[in-house]
């Protein structure tokens, strides 16, 4: 790197002369260094400016002065100093690098990258500047350029696990998943306890649906870091999806024993206990979740639990709170509205809630079924038929099929009624369905005539 003649003479004097005049540029420069070391930037600035006056302009001294301004976040003054340095010495790589840092402070990524690249062209061995450049290139989504820079860095530092990890991140973002995997595994091989590398590898495998390998690395991650909530979450949800409920609960409890407290874990534990019909334990965990963060979702879960416990007033209270916290919670709107239908109360509110749920999720077959059942209860069989048949085409659900059976029974279309009751019974062997099937068969056997008329009611 080029240095001006003045700076070289300063260095020679520092190393070879015992006597230096207090009024010389060297003396002022030396005082500036001392002040700078003591973090006395104001006096350091004065000393460097005095040196410039005494010895003439120096590219090196302008860089020193500019770096003082950078430390004080005075970017305009810093840029003036660095540009003056470059006018005096266009090959001053330090001025290029310092301009790059200054533009980083100003959040001007384009110019920051430009000057760091110019500096590296002059001084390729400045790997600290190259690392800064990599960060900027990634922020600019210039991933291919960042990858090339990391290849240069890894040639210089092949045993640096962080460089391998960062390169893996870039490759994954570029969709080069096989190369990303190799980079992550290189990082782990160099540093087996590198938790971030293990988690990144696990997430990469999960992204590729390589669930067995993902689970292996998530388990490694929690052994390294017992407070790794991300890995515990993936493990427990994977076990839950596989219906390994006992193992899922054990994993969640292990995470909690390690001091992890979050609503996600409490909610999943509550859901598992609900599926196991242990509603009191489910209530306990949903309450813990609500204590951490009172959300519409956890209030909905509590409403389901109270419905299962045959506590309709508590169910209604929780569902109302769920809707208050999130007026767009379609599940809570439909559940409470349909509950009102079953209880034959608040039918106007029920209609409003069910219709809103359908408007939020128009492709939800359960919601369409509720709307069809609403019209059935209102005696509007034409609309009931339209929505119940639509729901049956969207969802394979015994309750929807039973509703259609009830509709056709009411319409005295007994063969269709029998068909839907039979379909419902195939999915859910309930005595009430058998009773309906027997009733319809008896009517058909006795030759009760179907009323062959069009039933209609106002829209």
C-alpha positions in Angstrom: 0.0 0.0 0.0 1.3 3.5 -0.9 2.4 5.9 1.8 3.3 9.5 1.2 6.8 10.7 1.6 5.9 12.8 4.6 4.6 9.7 6.4 7.7 7.7 5.6 9.8 10.5 7.0 7.7 10.5 10.2 8.2 6.8 10.6 11.9 7.1 10.0 12.2 9.8 12.6 10.1 7.8 15.1 12.4 4.8 14.8 15.8 6.5 14.2 15.9 9.9 15.9 16.2 10.6 19.6 15.7 14.4 19.3 12.4 15.7 17.8 11.4 19.4 17.9 8.1 20.1 19.8 7.1 22.3 16.9 7.6 19.6 14.2 4.9 17.8 12.3 6.2 14.6 13.7 5.7 15.8 17.2 2.1 16.9 16.4 1.5 13.5 14.8 2.8 11.6 17.8 0.6 13.7 20.1 -2.4 12.9 17.9 -1.6 9.2 18.2 -1.4 9.4 22.0 -4.6 11.5 22.3 -6.4 9.0 20.0 -5.2 6.1 22.2 -6.6 7.9 25.2 -10.0 8.4 23.3 -9.4 12.1 23.4 -10.6 12.7 19.9 -11.0 16.4 20.0 -7.3 17.0 20.9 -6.2 14.2 18.5 -8.0 16.0 15.7 -6.3 19.3 16.6 -2.9 17.5 16.6 -3.4 15.9 13.2 -4.5 19.2 11.7 -1.4 20.8 13.2 0.7 18.2 11.6 -0.9 18.8 8.3 -0.1 22.6 8.6 3.5 21.9 9.7 4.5 19.2 7.2 2.1 19.7 4.3 -0.8 17.6 3.1 -0.6 13.8 3.6 -2.9 11.1 2.4 -2.1 9.1 5.4 -2.9 11.9 7.8 -6.2 12.6 6.1 -7.2 9.0 6.6 -6.3 9.2 10.3 -8.3 12.4 10.6 -11.3 10.8 8.7 -11.3 7.8 10.9 -11.6 10.1 13.9 -14.7 11.5 12.4 -16.1 8.1 11.7 -15.8 7.2 15.4 -17.8 10.3 16.1 -20.4 9.5 13.4 -19.5 12.7 11.6 -19.8 11.1 8.2 -19.8 14.3 6.1 -16.5 15.5 7.6 -15.1 11.9 7.3 -15.9 11.7 3.6 -14.2 15.1 2.9 -11.1 13.8 4.6 -11.1 10.5 2.7 -11.8 12.0 -0.6 -8.9 14.5 0.0 -6.7 11.5 0.8 -7.6 9.8 -2.5 -7.0 13.0 -4.4 -3.5 13.0 -3.0 -3.0 9.3 -3.4 -5.6 7.5 -5.7 -4.0 4.1 -4.6 -4.7 4.6 -0.9 -6.6 1.4 -0.1 -7.1 2.5 3.5 -9.1 5.5 2.3 -11.2 3.2 0.1 -12.0 0.9 3.0 -12.7 3.8 5.3 -15.1 5.3 2.7 -16.8 1.9 2.6 -17.3 2.0 6.4 -18.6 5.6 6.2 -21.2 4.7 3.6 -22.2 1.7 5.8 -22.9 4.2 8.6 -25.0 6.2 6.2 -26.9 3.1 5.2 -25.8 3.6 1.5 -25.1 -0.1 0.6 -24.4 0.6 -3.0 -21.5 3.0 -2.4 -20.3 1.0 0.6 -19.9 -2.1 -1.6 -18.3 0.0 -4.4 -15.6 1.4 -2.2 -14.9 -1.9 -0.4 -14.5 -3.6 -3.8 -12.2 -0.9 -5.0 -10.1 -1.3 -1.8 -9.9 -5.0 -2.2 -8.7 -4.6 -5.8 -5.8 -2.6 -4.4 -5.3 -4.8 -1.3 -6.8 -8.3 -1.8 -5.4 -9.5 1.5 -7.7 -7.4 3.7 -10.1 -10.1 4.7 -11.8 -8.0 7.3 -12.9 -5.7 4.6 -14.0 -8.7 2.5 -16.2 -9.9 5.3 -17.9 -6.5 5.5 -18.4 -6.6 1.8 -20.0 -10.1 2.0 -22.5 -8.8 4.5 -23.4 -5.9 2.2 -23.7 -8.1 -0.8 -26.1 -10.5 1.1 -28.2 -7.5 2.2 -28.4 -6.4 -1.5 -29.4 -9.9 -2.5 -26.3 -10.1 -4.6 -25.9 -13.7 -3.5 -23.8 -14.9 -6.4 -21.2 -12.2 -5.7 -21.3 -13.0 -2.0 -20.7 -16.7 -2.7 -17.6 -15.8 -4.8 -16.2 -13.6 -1.9 -16.8 -16.5 0.6 -14.8 -18.8 -1.7 -11.9 -16.4 -1.5 -12.2 -16.2 2.2 -12.3 -19.9 2.6 -9.2 -20.3 0.5 -7.5 -18.1 3.1 -9.2 -19.6 6.1 -10.3 -23.2 5.3 -10.7 -24.1 9.0 -13.0 -21.2 9.9 -16.3 -22.9 10.7 -18.2 -19.6 10.7 -17.2 -18.9 7.1 -18.5 -22.3 6.1 -21.8 -21.6 7.9 -22.3 -18.2 6.3 -21.5 -19.7 2.9 -24.1 -22.4 3.6 -26.7 -19.8 4.4 -26.1 -18.1 1.1 -26.2 -21.3 -0.9 -29.5 -22.3 0.8 -31.0 -18.9 -0.1 -29.9 -19.5 -3.7 -31.6 -22.8 -3.8 -28.3 -24.8 -4.0 -29.4 -27.2 -1.3 -26.9 -29.9 -1.8 -24.0 -27.5 -1.7 -25.5 -25.8 1.3 -25.7 -29.1 3.1 -22.0 -29.7 2.4 -21.1 -26.3 3.7 -23.1 -26.8 6.9 -21.6 -30.2 7.5 -18.1 -28.7 7.0 -18.9 -26.1 9.7 -20.1 -28.9 12.1 -17.1 -31.1 11.4 -14.8 -28.2 12.2 -16.8 -27.3 15.4 -19.0 -30.2 16.5 -20.6 -28.1 19.3 -21.7 -25.3 16.9 -25.4 -25.2 17.7 -26.4 -22.7 14.9 -24.9 -25.0 12.3 -26.7 -28.1 13.7 -30.0 -26.2 13.7 -29.5 -24.9 10.2 -28.7 -28.4 8.9 -31.9 -29.7 10.6 -34.0 -27.0 9.1 -32.5 -27.7 5.7 -33.4 -31.4 6.0 -36.9 -30.5 7.1 -37.3 -28.2 4.1 -36.4 -31.1 1.9 -38.9 -33.4 3.7 -36.0 -35.5 5.0 -37.7 -35.9 8.3 -35.6 -38.7 9.8 -32.4 -36.7 9.2 -34.0 -33.5 10.4 -35.1 -35.2 13.6 -31.6 -36.5 14.2 -30.1 -33.0 13.9 -32.9 -31.4 16.0 -32.1 -33.8 18.7 -28.4 -33.0 18.5 -29.3 -29.3 18.7 -31.1 -29.7 22.0 -28.3 -31.8 23.5 -26.0 -28.9 22.7 -28.4 -26.2 23.8 -31.1 -27.4 26.2 -32.9 -24.0 25.8 -33.3 -24.4 22.1 -37.1 -23.8 21.8 -37.0 -24.0 17.9 -35.7 -27.6 17.9 -37.9 -28.7 20.7 -40.9 -27.3 18.8 -40.0 -29.2 15.6 -39.4 -32.4 17.5 -42.7 -32.2 19.5 -44.8 -31.2 16.5 -43.3 -34.0 14.4 -44.1 -36.6 17.1 -47.6 -35.1 17.4 -48.2 -35.4 13.6 -47.1 -39.1 13.8 -49.6 -39.6 16.6 -46.8 -40.4 19.1 -48.6 -38.4 21.8 -46.7 -39.9 24.7 -43.3 -39.0 23.2 -44.6 -35.6 22.2 -45.6 -34.9 25.8 -42.3 -36.1 27.1 -40.4 -33.8 24.7 -42.6 -30.8 25.7 -42.1 -31.6 29.4 -38.3 -31.9 28.9 -38.3 -28.4 27.3 -40.3 -27.0 30.1 -38.0 -28.6 32.7 -35.2 -26.9 30.9 -36.8 -23.5 31.6 -38.5 -22.9 28.3 -41.9 -21.2 28.7 -44.0 -20.3 25.7 -47.6 -20.4 24.6 -46.8 -22.7 21.7 -45.7 -25.5 24.0 -48.5 -25.0 26.5 -51.1 -25.0 23.6 -49.7 -28.2 22.1 -49.7 -29.9 25.5 -53.3 -28.8 25.9 -54.3 -30.1 22.5 -52.7 -33.5 23.2 -54.6 -33.8 26.5 -57.8 -32.7 24.7 -57.3 -35.5 22.2 -56.7 -37.9 25.0 -59.9 -36.7 26.6 -58.0 -35.6 29.7 -59.9 -32.3 29.7 -58.8 -31.1 33.2 -55.1 -31.3 32.3 -55.9 -29.7 29.0 -57.5 -26.8 30.8 -54.4 -26.4 33.1 -52.1 -26.0 30.1 -54.4 -23.7 28.2 -54.7 -21.5 31.3 -50.9 -21.4 31.6 -50.7 -20.3 28.0 -53.3 -17.5 28.6 -51.2 -16.3 31.6 -48.2 -15.8 29.3 -50.2 -14.3 26.4 -54.0 -14.0 26.3 -54.8 -14.7 22.6 -57.9 -15.5 20.7 -56.5 -19.0 19.9 -56.0 -20.0 23.5 -59.5 -18.8 24.4 -60.9 -20.9 21.6 -59.1 -23.9 22.9 -60.5 -23.3 26.4 -64.0 -23.0 24.9 -63.6 -26.4 23.3 -62.5 -27.9 26.6 -65.5 -26.5 28.4 -67.8 -27.8 25.7 -66.3 -31.3 26.2 -66.8 -30.9 30.0 -70.5 -30.0 29.4 -70.0 -26.5 30.8 -71.9 -24.5 28.2 -71.8 -21.2 30.1 -68.0 -21.3 30.4 -67.7 -22.4 26.8 -69.8 -19.4 25.7 -67.7 -17.1 27.8 -64.5 -18.3 26.3 -65.7 -18.2 22.7 -67.0 -14.6 23.2 -63.6 -13.6 24.6 -61.9 -15.3 21.6 -64.1 -13.2 19.2 -63.5 -10.1 21.2 -59.7 -10.6 21.0 -60.0 -11.4 17.3 -63.3 -10.5 15.5 -62.0 -12.4 12.5 -61.6 -15.7 14.3 -63.7 -17.8 12.0 -63.4 -21.0 14.1 -64.8 -19.3 17.2 -67.5 -17.5 15.2 -68.7 -20.8 13.7 -68.4 -22.8 16.9 -70.4 -20.4 19.0 -73.0 -19.7 16.2 -73.5 -23.5 15.7 -73.8 -24.0 19.5 -76.6 -21.5 19.6 -78.3 -23.4 16.8 -78.1 -26.7 18.8 -79.4 -24.9 21.9 -82.1 -23.2 19.9 -81.2 -19.8 21.3 -79.8 -16.5 20.1 -80.7 -17.5 16.6 -80.2 -14.1 15.2 -76.7 -13.9 16.6 -76.1 -17.5 15.4 -76.9 -16.5 11.8 -74.7 -13.4 12.0 -71.7 -15.3 13.3 -72.1 -18.3 10.9 -72.4 -16.0 7.9 -69.4 -14.0 8.9 -67.4 -17.2 9.4 -68.3 -18.3 5.9 -67.3 -14.9 4.4 -63.9 -15.2 6.1 -63.4 -18.8 4.9 -65.7 -19.5 2.0 -64.1 -22.8 1.2 -64.5 -24.3 4.7 -67.0 -27.2 4.4 -67.8 -27.2 8.1 -68.8 -23.6 8.0 -71.0 -24.1 4.9 -72.6 -27.0 6.7 -73.5 -24.7 9.7 -75.0 -22.2 7.2 -77.1 -25.0 5.6 -78.2 -26.2 9.0 -79.2 -22.6 9.9 -81.5 -22.4 6.9 -82.9 -25.9 7.8 -83.8 -24.6 11.3 -85.4 -21.6 9.7 -87.5 -23.8 7.4 -85.8 -22.5 4.3 -85.2 -26.0 2.8 -84.2 -24.8 -0.7 -81.2 -22.9 0.7 -80.6 -25.6 3.2 -80.3 -28.1 0.4 -78.0 -25.9 -1.6 -75.5 -25.4 1.2 -75.6 -28.9 2.8 -75.0 -30.5 -0.6 -72.1 -28.1 -1.2 -70.7 -28.9 2.2 -70.9 -32.7 1.5 -68.9 -32.1 -1.6 -66.2 -30.3 0.3 -65.9 -32.5 3.4 -66.3 -36.2 4.3 -68.0 -35.7 7.6 -70.7 -37.8 9.3 -72.4 -34.8 10.8 -72.8 -33.2 7.4 -74.2 -36.4 6.0 -76.6 -36.7 8.9 -77.8 -33.2 8.3 -78.5 -34.1 4.7 -80.4 -37.2 5.9 -82.5 -35.0 8.2 -83.2 -32.6 5.3 -84.4 -35.3 2.9 -86.4 -36.9 5.6 -88.2 -33.7 6.1 -88.7 -33.4 2.4 -90.0 -37.0 2.4 -87.4 -38.0 -0.1 -86.8 -41.2 1.8 -84.3 -43.0 -0.5 -82.0 -40.0 -0.5 -82.4 -39.7 3.3 -81.5 -43.4 3.7 -78.4 -43.0 1.5 -77.1 -40.1 3.6 -77.9 -41.7 7.0 -76.1 -44.9 5.8 -73.0 -42.8 4.7 -73.0 -41.1 8.1 -73.2 -44.5 9.9 -70.3 -46.0 7.9 -68.1 -43.2 9.3 -69.6 -43.1 12.9 -71.5 -46.0 14.4 -73.9 -44.0 16.6 -77.2 -45.5 17.9 -79.1 -42.4 16.8 -78.1 -43.0 13.2 -79.2 -46.6 13.4 -82.5 -45.4 14.7 -82.9 -43.0 11.8 -82.0 -45.7 9.3 -84.6 -48.0 10.8 -87.2 -45.2 10.8 -86.6 -44.4 7.1 -86.6 -48.1 6.1 -89.9 -48.6 7.9 -91.4 -45.7 6.0 -90.2 -47.1 2.7 -91.5 -50.5 3.6 -94.9 -49.2 4.5 -95.1 -47.4 1.2 -95.6 -43.9 2.7 -95.8 -41.7 -0.3 -93.3 -38.9 -0.7 -94.8 -35.5 -1.3 -93.8 -34.8 -4.8 -93.9 -31.1 -4.5 -91.4 -28.3 -4.6 -91.0 -26.8 -1.2 -89.8 -23.3 -1.2 -89.5 -20.4 1.2 -88.5 -16.7 0.9 -84.8 -16.0 0.5 
